[in-house]
Amino acid sequence: MYTIKKTLNNSNQLEYIEIENSNKSCYAKFCINLGASLQELKLNGKTIIEDLSPLTYNNTYASSILFPFANRIKDGKYTFNDEAFQFDINETGNNNALHGLVFDKTFQIINLNETEDSISITFEYLENKESRGFPYTYSIQLEYIIKKSSLDVNVLVKNTDTKAFPFTLGWHPYFSSSDLFNSTLNFESNKQLVFDERCITTGVVNINSESNFEIKDKKLDDCFILNTNQTQFNTPDYKLLISASSKENFLQIYTPPKANTIAIEPTTGVSDSFNNKMGLQILKPNETYQLNWSVKLI
């Protein structure tokens, strides 16, 4: 049995949905106005995702869904079908467009379903206005399925326009550890992206694949091309398996200026993908793209 509560933060007028099971071992908190992002998560009594205060959402993009592009577009510029486009610049220090267009949109709840051992909530955003940088219409649905020891995020994107458009997709969750220094990651990769000083992809280098990636006190903002669709996060308190259903799998790892917190971001593309084409896909009119991200305690 789950309780569902809707709250309003009077100081910033943000609306939240909180979901909790009867024994309080599972809890999830979503912000409707910030891209239906998952701001807090507890599974089987373990705190997986927590509020990043005093860091703010406009600096962290915490748990935001990254669409129509993950990461950055250099100078916000790209060409598609021999036509030039310009995204608004929202990373002013590096003069980049950052993290897509839906991270700050208000979603609507379109479905809520509870079973004996799970609850699912589906949010939807309909884009009916063509923007300067992305002159297309689309819909995006986010279904979150919460069980005792797992979370599934099902994403459904539909091109509602009469023109095809390019896209990549990503998710930007920050995970908590009681001791990040002694936490590790397991993933299979022998290629890492090279970034310039503006975090724009400039190339790929071969690396020696480490079965155990030690975090320690590293300051990370790195991206790897995965050989599989799975990443494991090992902390002193829990082990977490993060998997994706996509064919294109990249892993962005970032340590923010907050202790014992790390962003582990599964994406289908890389920084400046609209220009370098790495992971870039095309969605035709009336077609849909589906993707599942799974987070499971093991």
C-alpha positions as YAML, in Angstrom:
chain: A
units: angstrom
residues:
- id: 1
  name: MET
  ca: [0.00, 0.00, 0.00]
- id: 2
  name: TYR
  ca: [1.35, 3.40, -1.00]
- id: 3
  name: THR
  ca: [0.41, 6.91, 0.03]
- id: 4
  name: ILE
  ca: [0.55, 9.73, -2.52]
- id: 5
  name: LYS
  ca: [0.84, 13.34, -1.44]
- id: 6
  name: LYS
  ca: [0.91, 16.52, -3.49]
- id: 7
  name: THR
  ca: [2.65, 19.50, -1.92]
- id: 8
  name: LEU
  ca: [3.42, 23.09, -2.88]
- id: 9
  name: ASN
  ca: [6.55, 24.94, -1.84]
- id: 10
  name: ASN
  ca: [5.27, 28.45, -1.19]
- id: 11
  name: SER
  ca: [8.74, 30.02, -1.41]
- id: 12
  name: ASN
  ca: [9.33, 28.98, -5.02]
- id: 13
  name: GLN
  ca: [5.85, 27.81, -6.10]
- id: 14
  name: LEU
  ca: [7.15, 24.39, -7.10]
- id: 15
  name: GLU
  ca: [4.79, 21.42, -6.92]
- id: 16
  name: TYR
  ca: [5.95, 18.04, -5.66]
- id: 17
  name: ILE
  ca: [4.55, 14.52, -5.67]
- id: 18
  name: GLU
  ca: [5.64, 12.27, -2.81]
- id: 19
  name: ILE
  ca: [5.10, 8.51, -2.84]
- id: 20
  name: GLU
  ca: [5.77, 6.25, 0.15]
- id: 21
  name: ASN
  ca: [4.93, 2.68, 1.03]
- id: 22
  name: SER
  ca: [3.24, 1.65, 4.27]
- id: 23
  name: ASN
  ca: [6.40, 0.65, 6.16]
- id: 24
  name: LYS
  ca: [8.28, 3.72, 4.89]
- id: 25
  name: SER
  ca: [11.07, 1.64, 3.33]
- id: 26
  name: CYS
  ca: [10.39, 3.07, -0.16]
- id: 27
  name: TYR
  ca: [10.00, 6.75, -0.90]
- id: 28
  name: ALA
  ca: [10.14, 8.91, -4.01]
- id: 29
  name: LYS
  ca: [9.75, 12.65, -4.49]
- id: 30
  name: PHE
  ca: [9.19, 14.25, -7.90]
- id: 31
  name: CYS
  ca: [9.10, 17.90, -8.92]
- id: 32
  name: ILE
  ca: [6.36, 18.45, -11.48]
- id: 33
  name: ASN
  ca: [7.65, 21.86, -12.60]
- id: 34
  name: LEU
  ca: [11.27, 20.78, -13.00]
- id: 35
  name: GLY
  ca: [10.85, 18.27, -15.78]
- id: 36
  name: ALA
  ca: [9.10, 15.70, -13.54]
- id: 37
  name: SER
  ca: [12.55, 15.04, -12.09]
- id: 38
  name: LEU
  ca: [13.11, 12.53, -9.29]
- id: 39
  name: GLN
  ca: [14.52, 14.57, -6.40]
- id: 40
  name: GLU
  ca: [14.64, 11.91, -3.68]
- id: 41
  name: LEU
  ca: [14.60, 8.11, -3.65]
- id: 42
  name: LYS
  ca: [14.73, 5.46, -0.98]
- id: 43
  name: LEU
  ca: [14.67, 1.74, -1.84]
- id: 44
  name: ASN
  ca: [14.40, -1.03, 0.74]
- id: 45
  name: GLY
  ca: [15.35, 1.42, 3.49]
- id: 46
  name: LYS
  ca: [18.47, 2.66, 1.67]
- id: 47
  name: THR
  ca: [18.83, 6.31, 0.69]
- id: 48
  name: ILE
  ca: [19.74, 6.25, -3.00]
- id: 49
  name: ILE
  ca: [19.03, 9.82, -4.11]
- id: 50
  name: GLU
  ca: [18.73, 12.75, -1.72]
- id: 51
  name: ASP
  ca: [18.16, 16.48, -1.89]
- id: 52
  name: LEU
  ca: [21.32, 18.30, -3.00]
- id: 53
  name: SER
  ca: [20.83, 21.45, -0.92]
- id: 54
  name: PRO
  ca: [22.49, 23.88, -0.68]
- id: 55
  name: LEU
  ca: [23.26, 23.20, -4.34]
- id: 56
  name: THR
  ca: [20.44, 24.41, -6.59]
- id: 57
  name: TYR
  ca: [18.67, 22.68, -9.46]
- id: 58
  name: ASN
  ca: [19.73, 25.29, -12.01]
- id: 59
  name: ASN
  ca: [23.34, 24.32, -11.26]
- id: 60
  name: THR
  ca: [22.93, 20.55, -10.82]
- id: 61
  name: TYR
  ca: [20.05, 19.56, -13.15]
- id: 62
  name: ALA
  ca: [19.44, 16.87, -10.52]
- id: 63
  name: SER
  ca: [17.77, 13.79, -12.03]
- id: 64
  name: SER
  ca: [16.60, 15.78, -15.04]
- id: 65
  name: ILE
  ca: [15.70, 14.04, -18.28]
- id: 66
  name: LEU
  ca: [17.98, 15.34, -21.02]
- id: 67
  name: PHE
  ca: [16.13, 15.80, -24.32]
- id: 68
  name: PRO
  ca: [16.45, 16.56, -27.23]
- id: 69
  name: PHE
  ca: [20.14, 16.43, -26.41]
- id: 70
  name: ALA
  ca: [22.24, 15.17, -23.53]
- id: 71
  name: ASN
  ca: [25.17, 17.23, -22.28]
- id: 72
  name: ARG
  ca: [26.27, 20.21, -24.39]
- id: 73
  name: ILE
  ca: [26.07, 21.77, -27.84]
- id: 74
  name: LYS
  ca: [29.08, 23.96, -28.62]
- id: 75
  name: ASP
  ca: [28.01, 27.60, -28.95]
- id: 76
  name: GLY
  ca: [24.45, 26.22, -29.19]
- id: 77
  name: LYS
  ca: [24.96, 25.84, -32.95]
- id: 78
  name: TYR
  ca: [24.33, 22.90, -35.25]
- id: 79
  name: THR
  ca: [23.20, 22.09, -38.76]
- id: 80
  name: PHE
  ca: [20.59, 19.56, -39.78]
- id: 81
  name: ASN
  ca: [19.54, 18.82, -43.35]
- id: 82
  name: ASP
  ca: [21.81, 21.67, -44.50]
- id: 83
  name: GLU
  ca: [19.97, 24.21, -42.32]
- id: 84
  name: ALA
  ca: [21.64, 26.09, -39.45]
- id: 85
  name: PHE
  ca: [20.07, 26.30, -36.00]
- id: 86
  name: GLN
  ca: [20.89, 28.16, -32.78]
- id: 87
  name: PHE
  ca: [19.91, 26.97, -29.30]
- id: 88
  name: ASP
  ca: [19.73, 29.48, -26.48]
- id: 89
  name: ILE
  ca: [22.93, 29.58, -24.41]
- id: 90
  name: ASN
  ca: [22.27, 28.47, -20.83]
- id: 91
  name: GLU
  ca: [25.86, 27.63, -19.86]
- id: 92
  name: THR
  ca: [27.13, 31.17, -20.23]
- id: 93
  name: GLY
  ca: [30.61, 30.59, -18.81]
- id: 94
  name: ASN
  ca: [31.41, 28.14, -21.61]
- id: 95
  name: ASN
  ca: [28.98, 29.59, -24.17]
- id: 96
  name: ASN
  ca: [27.21, 26.27, -24.60]
- id: 97
  name: ALA
  ca: [23.64, 25.04, -24.76]
- id: 98
  name: LEU
  ca: [23.29, 22.57, -21.90]
- id: 99
  name: HIS
  ca: [21.09, 19.54, -21.16]
- id: 100
  name: GLY
  ca: [18.27, 19.98, -23.63]
- id: 101
  name: LEU
  ca: [14.87, 21.64, -23.37]
- id: 102
  name: VAL
  ca: [12.62, 19.75, -20.94]
- id: 103
  name: PHE
  ca: [14.53, 19.92, -17.63]
- id: 104
  name: ASP
  ca: [12.49, 22.94, -16.48]
- id: 105
  name: LYS
  ca: [9.15, 22.15, -18.13]
- id: 106
  name: THR
  ca: [5.94, 21.47, -16.21]
- id: 107
  name: PHE
  ca: [4.64, 17.95, -16.77]
- id: 108
  name: GLN
  ca: [1.14, 16.61, -16.20]
- id: 109
  name: ILE
  ca: [0.25, 13.37, -14.44]
- id: 110
  name: ILE
  ca: [-1.61, 11.19, -16.93]
- id: 111
  name: ASN
  ca: [-1.62, 7.82, -15.17]
- id: 112
  name: LEU
  ca: [-1.26, 6.32, -11.72]
- id: 113
  name: ASN
  ca: [-1.38, 2.60, -11.12]
- id: 114
  name: GLU
  ca: [-0.82, 0.60, -7.95]
- id: 115
  name: THR
  ca: [-0.40, -3.16, -7.56]
- id: 116
  name: GLU
  ca: [0.33, -5.29, -4.53]
- id: 117
  name: ASP
  ca: [4.11, -4.80, -4.82]
- id: 118
  name: SER
  ca: [4.60, -1.70, -7.01]
- id: 119
  name: ILE
  ca: [3.33, 1.69, -7.97]
- id: 120
  name: SER
  ca: [3.76, 3.53, -11.25]
- id: 121
  name: ILE
  ca: [3.25, 7.18, -12.09]
- id: 122
  name: THR
  ca: [3.36, 8.60, -15.62]
- id: 123
  name: PHE
  ca: [4.11, 12.23, -16.44]
- id: 124
  name: GLU
  ca: [3.72, 13.85, -19.84]
- id: 125
  name: TYR
  ca: [4.89, 17.03, -21.52]
- id: 126
  name: LEU
  ca: [3.47, 18.20, -24.84]
- id: 127
  name: GLU
  ca: [5.55, 20.66, -26.84]
- id: 128
  name: ASN
  ca: [3.28, 22.42, -29.32]
- id: 129
  name: LYS
  ca: [5.46, 25.45, -30.00]
- id: 130
  name: GLU
  ca: [8.47, 25.38, -32.28]
- id: 131
  name: SER
  ca: [11.50, 26.96, -30.65]
- id: 132
  name: ARG
  ca: [14.29, 28.83, -32.40]
- id: 133
  name: GLY
  ca: [16.89, 26.14, -31.80]
- id: 134
  name: PHE
  ca: [14.57, 23.16, -32.19]
- id: 135
  name: PRO
  ca: [11.65, 24.04, -34.49]
- id: 136
  name: TYR
  ca: [9.74, 20.82, -33.97]
- id: 137
  name: THR
  ca: [6.82, 19.60, -31.88]
- id: 138
  name: TYR
  ca: [6.94, 16.47, -29.77]
- id: 139
  name: SER
  ca: [5.58, 14.71, -26.71]
- id: 140
  name: ILE
  ca: [7.55, 13.00, -23.98]
- id: 141
  name: GLN
  ca: [6.18, 10.60, -21.37]
- id: 142
  name: LEU
  ca: [8.07, 9.51, -18.25]
- id: 143
  name: GLU
  ca: [6.80, 6.46, -16.42]
- id: 144
  name: TYR
  ca: [8.42, 5.76, -13.05]
- id: 145
  name: ILE
  ca: [7.80, 2.30, -11.60]
- id: 146
  name: ILE
  ca: [8.76, 1.87, -7.95]
- id: 147
  name: LYS
  ca: [9.17, -1.49, -6.27]
- id: 148
  name: LYS
  ca: [10.74, -2.54, -2.96]
- id: 149
  name: SER
  ca: [14.27, -2.74, -4.37]
- id: 150
  name: SER
  ca: [14.10, -1.16, -7.82]
- id: 151
  name: LEU
  ca: [13.14, 1.81, -9.92]
- id: 152
  name: ASP
  ca: [12.32, 1.74, -13.62]
- id: 153
  name: VAL
  ca: [12.21, 4.86, -15.76]
- id: 154
  name: ASN
  ca: [10.40, 4.31, -19.05]
- id: 155
  name: VAL
  ca: [10.72, 7.14, -21.56]
- id: 156
  name: LEU
  ca: [8.50, 7.49, -24.62]
- id: 157
  name: VAL
  ca: [9.24, 10.25, -27.12]
- id: 158
  name: LYS
  ca: [6.94, 10.91, -30.06]
- id: 159
  name: ASN
  ca: [7.61, 13.19, -33.00]
- id: 160
  name: THR
  ca: [4.30, 15.05, -33.44]
- id: 161
  name: ASP
  ca: [5.73, 17.29, -36.16]
- id: 162
  name: THR
  ca: [5.64, 16.95, -39.95]
- id: 163
  name: LYS
  ca: [9.47, 17.04, -40.08]
- id: 164
  name: ALA
  ca: [12.09, 14.57, -38.83]
- id: 165
  name: PHE
  ca: [14.38, 15.79, -36.05]
- id: 166
  name: PRO
  ca: [17.71, 14.77, -34.51]
- id: 167
  name: PHE
  ca: [18.00, 13.77, -30.84]
- id: 168
  name: THR
  ca: [19.89, 12.10, -28.07]
- id: 169
  name: LEU
  ca: [18.56, 11.24, -24.63]
- id: 170
  name: GLY
  ca: [20.01, 11.14, -21.14]
- id: 171
  name: TRP
  ca: [19.27, 11.05, -17.42]
- id: 172
  name: HIS
  ca: [21.15, 13.05, -14.77]
- id: 173
  name: PRO
  ca: [20.68, 11.37, -11.35]
- id: 174
  name: TYR
  ca: [23.01, 11.99, -8.40]
- id: 175
  name: PHE
  ca: [23.53, 9.04, -6.08]
- id: 176
  name: SER
  ca: [24.41, 9.23, -2.40]
- id: 177
  name: SER
  ca: [27.07, 7.24, -0.57]
- id: 178
  name: SER
  ca: [27.95, 7.28, 3.11]
- id: 179
  name: ASP
  ca: [31.61, 7.17, 2.00]
- id: 180
  name: LEU
  ca: [32.26, 8.05, -1.63]
- id: 181
  name: PHE
  ca: [36.04, 7.75, -1.13]
- id: 182
  name: ASN
  ca: [35.57, 4.02, -0.54]
- id: 183
  name: SER
  ca: [32.92, 3.52, -3.21]
- id: 184
  name: THR
  ca: [33.59, 2.04, -6.64]
- id: 185
  name: LEU
  ca: [32.08, 1.66, -10.08]
- id: 186
  name: ASN
  ca: [32.08, -1.42, -12.31]
- id: 187
  name: PHE
  ca: [31.58, -0.93, -16.04]
- id: 188
  name: GLU
  ca: [33.10, -2.29, -19.24]
- id: 189
  name: SER
  ca: [34.77, 0.28, -21.47]
- id: 190
  name: ASN
  ca: [37.98, 0.62, -23.43]
- id: 191
  name: LYS
  ca: [37.27, 4.05, -24.89]
- id: 192
  name: GLN
  ca: [37.03, 7.42, -23.18]
- id: 193
  name: LEU
  ca: [36.05, 10.75, -24.68]
- id: 194
  name: VAL
  ca: [38.47, 13.66, -24.76]
- id: 195
  name: PHE
  ca: [37.03, 17.05, -23.75]
- id: 196
  name: ASP
  ca: [38.36, 20.54, -24.30]
- id: 197
  name: GLU
  ca: [38.28, 23.25, -21.63]
- id: 198
  name: ARG
  ca: [34.59, 23.87, -22.43]
- id: 199
  name: CYS
  ca: [33.67, 20.19, -21.92]
- id: 200
  name: ILE
  ca: [33.12, 19.71, -25.65]
- id: 201
  name: THR
  ca: [34.09, 16.36, -27.19]
- id: 202
  name: THR
  ca: [37.23, 16.61, -29.30]
- id: 203
  name: GLY
  ca: [38.13, 12.93, -29.72]
- id: 204
  name: VAL
  ca: [38.28, 9.41, -28.32]
- id: 205
  name: VAL
  ca: [41.21, 7.63, -26.67]
- id: 206
  name: ASN
  ca: [41.73, 3.97, -25.91]
- id: 207
  name: ILE
  ca: [41.98, 3.10, -22.23]
- id: 208
  name: ASN
  ca: [42.78, 0.00, -20.23]
- id: 209
  name: SER
  ca: [39.47, -1.29, -18.98]
- id: 210
  name: GLU
  ca: [39.42, -1.42, -15.18]
- id: 211
  name: SER
  ca: [37.03, -3.94, -13.66]
- id: 212
  name: ASN
  ca: [36.91, -1.80, -10.52]
- id: 213
  name: PHE
  ca: [36.90, 1.98, -10.98]
- id: 214
  name: GLU
  ca: [37.95, 3.53, -7.68]
- id: 215
  name: ILE
  ca: [36.42, 6.93, -7.02]
- id: 216
  name: LYS
  ca: [38.49, 7.98, -3.98]
- id: 217
  name: ASP
  ca: [38.99, 11.78, -4.04]
- id: 218
  name: LYS
  ca: [38.94, 12.17, -7.84]
- id: 219
  name: LYS
  ca: [37.25, 15.21, -9.33]
- id: 220
  name: LEU
  ca: [35.35, 13.62, -12.15]
- id: 221
  name: ASP
  ca: [33.63, 14.96, -15.24]
- id: 222
  name: ASP
  ca: [34.34, 12.13, -17.66]
- id: 223
  name: CYS
  ca: [32.51, 10.17, -20.34]
- id: 224
  name: PHE
  ca: [33.07, 6.57, -21.41]
- id: 225
  name: ILE
  ca: [31.79, 4.53, -24.33]
- id: 226
  name: LEU
  ca: [30.28, 1.43, -22.73]
- id: 227
  name: ASN
  ca: [30.73, -2.06, -24.11]
- id: 228
  name: THR
  ca: [27.61, -3.22, -22.27]
- id: 229
  name: ASN
  ca: [24.44, -1.55, -21.06]
- id: 230
  name: GLN
  ca: [25.20, -1.95, -17.34]
- id: 231
  name: THR
  ca: [27.01, 0.02, -14.65]
- id: 232
  name: GLN
  ca: [27.36, -1.07, -11.03]
- id: 233
  name: PHE
  ca: [27.77, 1.38, -8.14]
- id: 234
  name: ASN
  ca: [29.22, -0.12, -4.97]
- id: 235
  name: THR
  ca: [28.97, 1.77, -1.67]
- id: 236
  name: PRO
  ca: [29.58, 0.65, 1.94]
- id: 237
  name: ASP
  ca: [25.79, 0.47, 2.43]
- id: 238
  name: TYR
  ca: [24.38, -0.81, -0.83]
- id: 239
  name: LYS
  ca: [25.17, -2.02, -4.34]
- id: 240
  name: LEU
  ca: [23.22, -0.67, -7.27]
- id: 241
  name: LEU
  ca: [22.93, -1.96, -10.83]
- id: 242
  name: ILE
  ca: [22.05, 0.68, -13.43]
- id: 243
  name: SER
  ca: [21.05, -0.64, -16.85]
- id: 244
  name: ALA
  ca: [19.67, 0.77, -20.10]
- id: 245
  name: SER
  ca: [17.69, -0.74, -22.96]
- id: 246
  name: SER
  ca: [19.31, 1.45, -25.62]
- id: 247
  name: LYS
  ca: [21.77, 0.27, -28.25]
- id: 248
  name: GLU
  ca: [23.87, 3.43, -27.82]
- id: 249
  name: ASN
  ca: [25.34, 3.51, -24.31]
- id: 250
  name: PHE
  ca: [27.59, 6.22, -22.91]
- id: 251
  name: LEU
  ca: [28.38, 6.84, -19.26]
- id: 252
  name: GLN
  ca: [28.99, 10.34, -17.91]
- id: 253
  name: ILE
  ca: [30.44, 10.50, -14.37]
- id: 254
  name: TYR
  ca: [30.53, 13.77, -12.46]
- id: 255
  name: THR
  ca: [31.40, 14.67, -8.87]
- id: 256
  name: PRO
  ca: [29.64, 17.87, -7.76]
- id: 257
  name: PRO
  ca: [30.84, 20.21, -4.99]
- id: 258
  name: LYS
  ca: [28.90, 18.21, -2.40]
- id: 259
  name: ALA
  ca: [30.46, 15.48, -0.27]
- id: 260
  name: ASN
  ca: [29.59, 11.82, -0.87]
- id: 261
  name: THR
  ca: [27.56, 12.51, -3.99]
- id: 262
  name: ILE
  ca: [28.18, 11.40, -7.57]
- id: 263
  name: ALA
  ca: [26.27, 11.81, -10.82]
- id: 264
  name: ILE
  ca: [26.12, 8.56, -12.79]
- id: 265
  name: GLU
  ca: [24.46, 9.51, -16.06]
- id: 266
  name: PRO
  ca: [23.37, 7.01, -18.72]
- id: 267
  name: THR
  ca: [23.08, 8.70, -22.11]
- id: 268
  name: THR
  ca: [22.57, 7.74, -25.75]
- id: 269
  name: GLY
  ca: [24.88, 10.50, -27.00]
- id: 270
  name: VAL
  ca: [27.79, 12.70, -25.97]
- id: 271
  name: SER
  ca: [28.61, 16.39, -25.72]
- id: 272
  name: ASP
  ca: [28.20, 18.18, -29.05]
- id: 273
  name: SER
  ca: [26.48, 15.12, -30.52]
- id: 274
  name: PHE
  ca: [24.42, 17.31, -32.87]
- id: 275
  name: ASN
  ca: [27.71, 18.19, -34.57]
- id: 276
  name: ASN
  ca: [29.98, 15.16, -34.10]
- id: 277
  name: LYS
  ca: [27.03, 12.74, -34.64]
- id: 278
  name: MET
  ca: [28.15, 10.35, -31.85]
- id: 279
  name: GLY
  ca: [24.99, 8.53, -30.79]
- id: 280
  name: LEU
  ca: [22.81, 10.93, -32.79]
- id: 281
  name: GLN
  ca: [19.49, 9.49, -33.94]
- id: 282
  name: ILE
  ca: [16.72, 10.75, -36.21]
- id: 283
  name: LEU
  ca: [13.05, 10.50, -35.29]
- id: 284
  name: LYS
  ca: [10.66, 10.69, -38.22]
- id: 285
  name: PRO
  ca: [7.18, 12.26, -38.11]
- id: 286
  name: ASN
  ca: [4.67, 10.25, -36.03]
- id: 287
  name: GLU
  ca: [7.37, 7.80, -34.96]
- id: 288
  name: THR
  ca: [8.18, 7.02, -31.33]
- id: 289
  name: TYR
  ca: [11.34, 6.16, -29.44]
- id: 290
  name: GLN
  ca: [11.26, 4.13, -26.24]
- id: 291
  name: LEU
  ca: [13.96, 3.69, -23.62]
- id: 292
  name: ASN
  ca: [14.12, 2.05, -20.20]
- id: 293
  name: TRP
  ca: [16.56, 2.86, -17.44]
- id: 294
  name: SER
  ca: [16.57, 0.48, -14.51]
- id: 295
  name: VAL
  ca: [18.05, 1.00, -11.05]
- id: 296
  name: LYS
  ca: [18.14, -2.09, -8.86]
- id: 297
  name: LEU
  ca: [19.59, -2.96, -5.49]
- id: 298
  name: ILE
  ca: [21.66, -6.15, -5.69]
...
